[in-house]
Amino acid sequence: MTIRLYDTSARQIRDFAPLTPGCVSIYLCGATVQSAPHIGHIRSGLNFDILRRWFAYRGYDVTFIRNVTDIDDKIIKKSAEQDRPWWSIGYENERAFNDGYDALGCLPPTYEPRATGHVPEMIEMMRGLIERGHAYEADGNVYFDVRSFPEYLELSNQDLDELRQPSGEGETGKRDPRDFAMWKAAKPGEPNWETPWGRGRPGWHLECSAMAHKYLGSAFDIHGGGLDLVFPHHENEIAQAKAYGDDFATYWVHNAWVTMAGEKMSKSLGNSVLVSEMVKHWRPIVLRYYLGTPHYRSMIEYSEEALREAESAFARIEGFMQRVAEKAGETPAPAAEVPPAFAEAMDDDLGVPQALAVIHTTVRQGNSAIAADDKEAAVARLAEVRAMLGVLGLDPYDPHWAGEADRGEDLHGAVDTLVRLVLDQREAARSRKDWATADAIRDQLQQSGLVIEDSPTGPRWTLGPR
């Protein structure tokens, strides 16, 4: 029952050993809210939602922190471009992110702190770092002295002498160009707060170190985020926190990107696929299946074809569940435990693809049981499927998806009426022994993505693979 995770800092899969037995603490770098989320943003939240659910299934008490960066160079730039208050842009997009997380079935975090609500904690951390000789003030800015921290760059495995540290406008007075800003001096028209070193605003990296310390203490289990955050963000977080005296995170877990044409999906590349638009064209539960079932460390190359394949695969699972529910006259409850092969896959670095294979195998076994008229075995397989889907947040009978199920039933009813009219024509052709017409109607329906089964109670249709 040991969960194993790939730790970026160790560059290997490690057994998970919690700091506090029976408990797990997770800090996930959340949204920078300069604009609405695309599916690449939501993938991170979804991957860690599955990790959180698996820890809970294994009996852990989970504390899950996902922050909001609501002050940032990009937000300030958008404020100037749109002639709107920075806080208005941030709040609007924070809500858009939460709508996206909710649409795809992510559980709400234990706490979701905003950066702007934790300036006192940031000031306290900077004061401690200056006193310990790890930071200094210059021209109203406060910088971290990277040479004062020998462990710097161990996470990203870089050479300090070859480092090119990203720098922002107005970052003057650095002793070393590789030093990074924890606090930025105020500029005209920009939001700012009072500090012992003058008015200014937080640097991106300081925010997370301060919030992780406040909500999880000086040491916690897992720090997560996208692969693109390893450097500079997470590297700089480690430097600040450990130089301050914290042990910080024991494990570093990073999810891979959603790409388009081989490039990371990003707003700057103009290749974003907004969640708010995607849910108009695809069922949210299908989007969750599409984004959540590849391994979290594998890139996802976005394409509509791949989404259609995910839709068809999930439809086969749903079709099985509906057939068993009809046969049983009710929807069986989830099994108390998932099958051992599923658990083994999930324990091994959150192996969702292997776990999904167990689900599809169980569905095939259940379909065979239906064909053999073995109601008891079919119901048992459905109970197992529900338990496994529940861990992945994909059980269509879960109350979260109830509204979607209602819409799906409405659509199914409308389609069923139309298909029945065509099937009646096929039955009429069969009754007059016009086999050519009957076969042509069946083939036409199959070309439309439907599978026709002739059962003792009459023909029935299901969605087939596309």
Phi, psi and omega in degrees: 000017179278123175280136180238138183226147174284121181258114182302322183292327179268345183058039177197166176279131183236149171295137179275123177234108184291151176295323177241119182307133178081359181232151174221133180246129185231131172243122179245127174293117183266213191279142160263116199263056176273344177200174184290155186280143168259175187293338175295321177297313186290336180302318181301310179300323182289317178301316181284339172294318178294318177300316179298315180297322181290320175300318180296319178299322180283005172096008180278147169271112189259129168252119188237114180252128174229113188276168173236121174271101186253010171220128190190157179306318183292323178293318179296321178296317178297323179300317179292319182294322185263356182054048179230153176299141181301323182290332178292317178297316181297315183292320179301315182281332173300317178294323179296320177297314181296324175298319179294314177301315183293319181302323182266013170081022177282133177293145178294146179293162175299314173221148179228078186285145173265146180301316185294345179272005187226032177296319178303320179294324178292318179299318179298319180292318178297319180300315179296320181291322177294317180297327181272000177082018181258354182214163181207157179259141176206121178056034179086351175268156172238123184246151172267131180274101187294331180287347179279352184238098187300335183277001184301135178081009177291328179293312183271355175058050179251166177261122182302322182294340180253008185288139171240097184282126175302140182228146180256169180296139176084005180275079183257159175087014179291140174283332181216132182299343180274349175296148182242154184279129170263331181219136184247130181300148183295142173242154181305132176082356181262153176296146180204160181230154180278137176220170176297346183249016180107171181284146179180199181217163185292151165275154186303316189290324183297325185305310186289322178300317182290318182288322177299318179298317183294315189265338182238355178087194186283345179215139177212173191280302191231132170247129184235168177164180178288156182301330182289351182269354182306312173225135006268347194299304184289325176300317181286327174301313181300314182301312181298309186295314183288324176294332177287337180121000179278149170282333177064217189276142177275325181232144176242116184241126184234134176266152178278178188266168160261127184246159173227123183055036176082358180253147177303131177294124182206157178296322185294331180277351179071022182244029183286148172239099188293139179299320182300330177275321182299320183288350174281338186247341181227143176298134181304324180293329176289320176298320178296318178300315182296316184276333188263344185270336171293159178296141186298338179265005179259139175293146173249117176271111185292135171200150177293328178298317178295323177295320178295322177296319177296319179299315181294318180298317180289327177298325178295322177294312180298320180300317176299314182298320180294320181295319179292319180298320177296317182293321182279340183080004178198171178263110180299146178289158177299150175295155181293330181225151175280158177301148182304322181294324177295313181298319179299319179294316182291325178294333183270082178055042176053058184282070183299319179302318178291323177295322179295324177299324177295320178300311183293325175297317179295322177297317179297319177297320179294320178295322176296322178295322177297315181298327180273005181059034178263085185299318183299315180292321180298317179295321179296320180292321178297320178299320178293318179298317179298320179297317181291315179297326180298320178298325181272000182072028187238013180285112183296344178270358176296142181305332180301325184264010185302314180298320179294322179296321178298316179295322179295321179293321177299314180294319179300319180297318180295316179294320181301319179299315181293316181295322179300322178300317180291319180295326176297321178295321178295318179296323178296320178295319179295322182293331177264012177063031175268076188294328181296315179293318180299315179293323180296320179295316179299315181296322179296319178295320179295323177295336178276001178097013180252146175249127182257127178242130176269109182250167179302335180265006180117173182290146174225157182236149173219162174285134178258174177294142179262000000 
